[in-house]
Amino acid sequence: MLELKNDKAIGFVYYCLLCGAINMDEINRWAEKVIGENEVSDLPDYIFDLIDFKGSVRELERLIGLFSRFFIHWRCTKAQNRAIYGIAVKRGEKLSQDDVSFNEEQALKALKKHPEIEKLFRETFPFIDF
């Protein structure tokens, strides 16, 4: 659940974007879902700007940071990190050795070892099927 003073949910969403597991259009859809499922007064202001946001990842980071006044992060282990990349691979993304120090097979193995990551992804983005 997205909460005003809790960056856990947006941190996961942002991390999925950075890893290539989702794209900016899916951020827009996620924002619509969040607004539809929650009391408007309980949501952070930036969520409304995310519905039609078309900027860069850096602009997104600034937008969220301006409204939330905290650093966006999602706490995870190294293996959970790889599992997010595993989702990206399952969705057809290619891993670049410039970006990561592991290969696609290792990312998929990490995803298999961490089903909680796929569960969280599916709960966060129920409109994405892979």
Buried (B, 14 or more C-beta within 10 A) or exposed (E): EBEEEEBEBBBBBBBBBBBBBBBBEBBBBBBBBBBEEBEEEEBBEBBBBBBEBEEEEEEBBEBBEEBBEEEBEBEBEEBBBBBBBBBBBBBEBEBEEEEBEBEBEBBBBBBEBBEEBBEBBEEBBEEBEE
